[in-house]
Amino acid sequence: MKLKLPRLVILSIVIGILLRLIFALTTYHGDLAALVLAGDSLAVKHQFINFYESVFTIGTQGELKLPDHQMTFIYQPLAYFIPGLIYLPFAGLLKGLVDGLLHTNPYLLAGKSLFFPLLIYKLPLILADLGILFLLPKFFSKKKDQHLSLILWSLNPLAIYVSSMIGQVDAILTFFLVAGLLAFKKDRPYLSVFFFTLSALVKPIGLVLLPVVALYHYSLHRRLLDVIKLVSSGLLTYLLVIAPFLSSQVYRQYTLFAEHINKTLFAGIAISPGTLIPWFFITYAAILVLLLNRRISPFYALGAALLASLSFTHFHPQWLVWLTPWLVIYLVTTRDWLAPLLTLFSWLVILLSFEPSLTYHLFFGLNLNPITLSSSIASFTPHLISLSRAWIAALLLHFTLQKPAHET
């Protein structure tokens, strides 16, 4: 990317960075405690192999016991290793902060309007978020399209919310998704599989993209061995990274076989008592069939595979950031603002349907009255919330209707 940018683009980037910094310093959500623990275990105490067990104590009968704050590590290793490595230069500053930031109302935030160590804890997420700015323009050949992509991502409310407000590792996952998508566009399937696997080593959703890359490669060259090699390369990378932790009872119980992984499989068609075919499997299989028969754009097939996991799930609002790169590229390519704006509106309604800890309670220094603000949130009727979630399924259909000729 050349350094010469229009003033509007530079202004958008500056505003985007300032917003991220301001929100990083003034908001806190309890889920950030996982990264606080990661900073303590990895950066301060250097517990690189046994960090999954580091939050537990041993009971009188030799059993593992969670501490009072009930916080543990539930994501894959890179969700904590990447932040932990970035925290290393700040280990001296983070030492001693862990206990004061682990609770629902952290005592270190009491009476403050901003707290500078929060910027350190959110720094890996902000860096991943802003790193996407360097990748998105590479999807386009025209300067005006590159500039529009920079503006859209700089001011992307989902990205700002996830990286700088709620502080979730989905920002890192999304960076790897974009890197994999770019490698896919440049016809480098093994590199694409590698980056998608890295995303799965943050949260395992990225594994659903490996068959999509492999089947598209098969549709072009009709070599079955290439399919096996592509998928195997991703799975082998995944297994090599998690292998050191497989002997850990904590990792197996709270991460590898955690119940939250099965949320995608809840909704389905009951074909007999006790037998249910998840809608995710149905739609995912349909996407693969369409791809194999060259009836769907491979670019949007990847996005649709992710959407299939969200459309029939009571997903957390931050998960929708996975799809925002596809929406930005779609908007820049087609100049169709309606679908992205409807998605943004639906996300906002879904966000407001959750508990206040995900919205106004994030601002720990404002002391907002929950009774007053709850009335405005209650005005979002269940029907509007359901309609907003239905739009996500409609977006899945919209992606599956994108033909190969519409490639970016």
RAWO-V145014 format. One record per run of one state. SS is the DSSP state (alpha for helix, beta for strand, coil for the rest). FROM is the first residue (numbers start at 1). TO is the last residue. If there is no record, write none. Layout:
BEGIN
ss:from:to
SS:FROM:TO
SS:FROM:TO
END
This chain:
BEGIN
ss:from:to
coil:1:6
alpha:7:26
beta:27:27
coil:28:29
alpha:30:44
coil:45:55
beta:56:58
coil:59:63
beta:64:66
coil:67:77
alpha:78:94
coil:95:98
alpha:99:101
coil:102:106
alpha:107:109
coil:110:116
alpha:117:139
coil:140:142
alpha:143:154
coil:155:156
alpha:157:166
coil:167:169
alpha:170:185
coil:186:188
alpha:189:200
coil:201:203
alpha:204:221
coil:222:223
alpha:224:245
coil:246:248
alpha:249:256
coil:257:258
alpha:259:265
coil:266:267
beta:268:272
coil:273:274
beta:275:278
alpha:279:292
coil:293:297
alpha:298:311
coil:312:316
alpha:317:334
coil:335:336
alpha:337:352
coil:353:355
alpha:356:358
coil:359:359
alpha:360:362
beta:363:363
coil:364:369
alpha:370:378
coil:379:381
alpha:382:400
coil:401:403
alpha:404:406
coil:407:408
END
